């Protein structure tokens, strides 16, 4: 870590422990509440009109020549041809690929961008009227989940894992419907799934065996879209744009 970054980090830690008087706390927290409310209102107003969509998660660091970039693009193009729009985090990597695939088929291409000190910038394949930028991760995650009818998760880091386990938790606890969650890339996800089975389920009984049915593991674009189509065909439902 560079000296400037280290100093900034130390300053943030010190500020977190600094004593504040009531007026300082009240003023700061009150303005934060208004900002949070404004982000929710904007998200609700824009996304309530988009119709059936699938949220696609994955790493911002995935290069354009990587197989998972190509796969994300192909999955999103197929989703649009099957009647869905696509929601991403709006940035580069897998997010760009997914928006590009949706854009190539003239489908709805939504980008929920986030203000970060690195990596994140909105990609050019998002519909300009469907681009939003958030300061708060938790508001952004609500939008990912509230307005999606399925989730496709390609390889990624902490942010991707956060979005995956948020979706799993909300479905497991019946806070949202049992929408399909598709993990793409057997080589990438198999180790995590083995750990979930061996440690969470068999080692400690922290989850139930049926919780393993909350997600599907696939290795190509056709399989990924088929999981979502098969799920909705059970209920005789199809997208309706």
C-alpha positions as CSV (number, residue, x, y, z in Angstrom):
1,X,0.0,0.0,0.0
2,X,1.4,3.4,-1.0
3,X,2.1,5.9,1.7
4,X,-0.8,8.2,0.7
5,X,-3.2,5.3,0.7
6,X,-1.9,4.1,4.0
7,X,-2.3,7.5,5.6
8,X,-5.9,7.9,4.2
9,X,-6.7,4.4,5.6
10,X,-5.4,5.4,9.0
11,X,-7.3,8.7,9.0
12,X,-10.6,6.8,8.2
13,X,-9.9,4.4,11.2
14,X,-9.2,7.4,13.5
15,X,-12.3,9.2,12.4
16,X,-14.4,6.1,13.1
17,X,-13.3,6.2,16.8
18,X,-13.4,10.0,17.2
19,X,-16.0,11.3,19.6
20,X,-18.8,13.4,18.1
21,X,-21.3,15.6,19.8
22,X,-25.0,15.0,19.3
23,X,-25.4,17.8,16.7
24,X,-22.6,16.4,14.5
25,X,-24.1,12.9,14.7
26,X,-27.6,14.2,14.0
27,X,-26.6,16.3,11.1
28,X,-24.4,13.7,9.4
29,X,-26.9,10.8,9.8
30,X,-29.9,12.9,8.7
31,X,-28.3,13.9,5.4
32,X,-27.3,10.2,4.9
33,X,-30.9,9.2,5.3
34,X,-32.1,11.6,2.6
35,X,-29.4,10.4,0.2
36,X,-30.4,6.7,0.9
37,X,-34.0,7.6,0.3
38,X,-33.3,9.3,-3.0
39,X,-31.4,6.3,-4.3
40,X,-34.2,4.0,-3.4
41,X,-36.8,6.3,-5.0
42,X,-34.8,6.7,-8.2
43,X,-34.3,2.9,-8.4
44,X,-37.9,2.0,-7.8
45,X,-39.2,4.5,-10.3
46,X,-36.9,3.4,-13.1
47,X,-36.8,-0.3,-12.6
48,X,-40.5,-0.8,-11.9
49,X,-41.1,-0.3,-15.7
50,X,-38.4,-2.6,-17.2
51,X,-40.3,-5.9,-17.3
52,X,-38.9,-9.4,-16.7
53,X,-35.1,-9.3,-16.3
54,X,-32.2,-11.5,-15.2
55,X,-29.4,-10.1,-13.1
56,X,-25.9,-11.2,-14.3
57,X,-23.1,-11.0,-11.7
58,X,-19.3,-11.5,-12.3
59,X,-15.9,-9.9,-12.0
60,X,-15.1,-6.4,-13.2
61,X,-11.5,-7.6,-13.8
62,X,-12.4,-10.2,-16.5
63,X,-10.5,-9.3,-19.7
64,X,-12.3,-9.0,-23.0
65,X,-10.4,-12.0,-24.5
66,X,-11.4,-14.3,-21.6
67,X,-13.7,-17.2,-22.2
68,X,-16.0,-16.1,-19.4
69,X,-16.4,-12.6,-21.0
70,X,-17.5,-14.4,-24.2
71,X,-19.8,-16.6,-22.3
72,X,-21.4,-13.7,-20.4
73,X,-22.0,-12.0,-23.7
74,X,-23.6,-15.1,-25.2
75,X,-25.8,-15.8,-22.2
76,X,-27.2,-12.3,-22.2
77,X,-27.8,-12.4,-26.0
78,X,-29.7,-15.7,-25.5
79,X,-31.7,-14.3,-22.6
80,X,-32.8,-11.3,-24.7
81,X,-33.9,-13.7,-27.5
82,X,-35.9,-15.6,-25.0
83,X,-37.7,-12.5,-23.8
84,X,-35.7,-11.2,-20.8
85,X,-33.8,-8.0,-20.2
86,X,-30.4,-8.0,-18.4
87,X,-29.4,-6.2,-15.3
88,X,-25.7,-5.8,-14.4
89,X,-23.5,-3.8,-12.0
90,X,-22.9,-1.5,-15.0
91,X,-19.1,-1.7,-14.9
92,X,-16.4,-3.4,-17.0
93,X,-15.5,-7.1,-17.3
94,X,-18.4,-9.6,-17.0
95,X,-20.8,-6.7,-16.5
96,X,-19.7,-5.1,-19.8
97,X,-20.0,-8.4,-21.6
98,X,-23.5,-9.0,-20.3
99,X,-24.7,-5.5,-21.3
100,X,-23.0,-5.9,-24.6
101,X,-24.9,-9.2,-25.3
102,X,-28.2,-7.6,-24.4
103,X,-27.4,-4.5,-26.5
104,X,-26.5,-6.6,-29.5
105,X,-30.0,-8.1,-29.6
106,X,-31.7,-4.8,-28.9
107,X,-32.8,-6.0,-25.5
108,X,-33.2,-4.0,-22.3
109,X,-29.7,-3.4,-20.9
110,X,-29.7,-2.1,-17.3
111,X,-26.6,-0.9,-15.4
112,X,-26.6,-0.3,-11.7
113,X,-23.2,1.4,-11.2
114,X,-21.5,2.1,-7.9
115,X,-19.0,4.8,-6.9
116,X,-15.7,3.1,-6.1
117,X,-12.1,4.3,-5.8
118,X,-11.0,1.8,-8.5
119,X,-12.3,-0.4,-11.3
120,X,-15.8,0.8,-11.6
121,X,-17.0,3.0,-14.6
122,X,-20.2,2.6,-16.6
123,X,-19.8,0.7,-19.8
124,X,-21.1,1.9,-23.2
125,X,-23.6,-0.9,-23.7
126,X,-26.1,0.2,-21.1
127,X,-29.4,1.9,-22.2
128,X,-28.8,5.5,-21.2
129,X,-32.3,5.7,-19.6
130,X,-31.5,2.6,-17.6
131,X,-28.2,3.7,-16.0
132,X,-28.1,4.5,-12.3
133,X,-25.2,5.3,-10.1
134,X,-25.3,4.4,-6.4
135,X,-23.2,5.4,-3.4
136,X,-24.6,2.6,-1.2
137,X,-24.0,-1.1,-1.9
138,X,-27.0,-2.2,0.1
139,X,-29.4,0.0,-2.0
140,X,-27.9,-1.3,-5.2
141,X,-28.3,-4.9,-4.0
142,X,-32.0,-4.4,-3.3
143,X,-32.3,-3.3,-7.0
144,X,-30.4,-6.3,-8.3
145,X,-32.8,-8.7,-6.5
146,X,-36.1,-6.9,-6.3
147,X,-36.4,-6.5,-10.1
148,X,-34.9,-9.8,-11.3
149,X,-36.6,-13.0,-12.2
150,X,-33.4,-15.0,-12.1
151,X,-29.7,-14.7,-11.4
152,X,-26.7,-15.8,-13.5
153,X,-23.4,-15.8,-11.6
154,X,-20.2,-16.0,-13.4
155,X,-16.7,-16.1,-11.8
156,X,-15.9,-13.1,-9.6
157,X,-14.4,-11.9,-6.4
158,X,-15.8,-10.7,-3.1
159,X,-18.5,-8.5,-4.7
160,X,-19.8,-11.4,-6.8
161,X,-19.8,-13.7,-3.8
162,X,-21.6,-11.1,-1.8
163,X,-24.3,-10.9,-4.5
164,X,-24.5,-14.7,-4.7
165,X,-24.9,-15.3,-1.0
166,X,-27.4,-12.4,-0.6
167,X,-29.6,-14.0,-3.2
168,X,-29.3,-17.5,-1.7
169,X,-30.1,-16.1,1.8
170,X,-33.2,-14.2,0.7
171,X,-34.5,-17.3,-1.1
172,X,-33.6,-19.7,1.7
173,X,-35.5,-17.5,4.2
174,X,-38.5,-17.0,1.9
175,X,-37.9,-13.2,1.8
176,X,-38.2,-13.4,-2.0
177,X,-39.5,-16.0,-4.4
178,X,-37.5,-19.1,-5.3
179,X,-36.1,-17.7,-8.5
180,X,-33.4,-19.7,-10.3
181,X,-29.7,-19.1,-9.5
182,X,-27.3,-20.3,-12.1
183,X,-23.6,-20.6,-11.4
184,X,-21.6,-20.6,-14.6
185,X,-18.2,-22.3,-14.7
186,X,-17.8,-25.7,-13.1
187,X,-14.0,-25.4,-12.7
188,X,-14.4,-22.2,-10.8
189,X,-17.4,-23.0,-8.6
190,X,-16.8,-26.7,-7.8
191,X,-14.4,-26.0,-4.9
192,X,-16.8,-23.7,-3.2
193,X,-19.7,-26.1,-3.6
194,X,-17.6,-29.0,-2.2
195,X,-16.8,-26.8,0.8
196,X,-20.5,-25.9,1.3
197,X,-21.4,-29.6,1.2
198,X,-18.5,-30.9,3.4
199,X,-18.4,-28.0,5.9
200,X,-21.7,-26.2,6.1
201,X,-23.9,-29.3,5.5
202,X,-22.1,-32.5,6.6
203,X,-19.6,-31.0,9.1
204,X,-21.9,-28.6,11.0
205,X,-25.5,-28.9,9.7
206,X,-25.6,-25.1,9.2
207,X,-27.7,-25.6,6.1
208,X,-30.3,-28.2,5.1
209,X,-29.7,-30.7,2.2
210,X,-32.5,-29.1,0.2
211,X,-30.6,-25.8,0.3
212,X,-28.3,-27.3,-2.3
213,X,-31.2,-27.3,-4.7
214,X,-31.3,-23.5,-4.6
215,X,-28.7,-23.2,-7.3
216,X,-27.6,-25.0,-10.5
217,X,-24.1,-25.4,-11.8
218,X,-23.6,-25.2,-15.6
219,X,-20.7,-24.9,-18.0
220,X,-22.1,-23.1,-21.1
221,X,-24.5,-20.5,-22.2
222,X,-27.2,-22.8,-23.5
223,X,-27.4,-24.7,-20.2
224,X,-27.5,-21.4,-18.3
225,X,-30.5,-20.1,-20.2
226,X,-32.2,-23.5,-20.2
227,X,-32.2,-23.6,-16.4
228,X,-34.2,-20.3,-16.4
229,X,-36.5,-21.4,-19.2
230,X,-37.2,-24.7,-17.6
231,X,-38.0,-23.1,-14.2
232,X,-40.6,-20.8,-15.6
233,X,-42.1,-23.5,-17.9
234,X,-43.1,-25.4,-14.7
235,X,-45.5,-22.5,-13.9
236,X,-46.6,-22.0,-17.6
237,X,-45.0,-18.6,-17.4
238,X,-43.0,-16.8,-20.0
239,X,-41.5,-13.3,-20.4
240,X,-43.9,-10.7,-21.8
241,X,-42.4,-7.6,-23.3
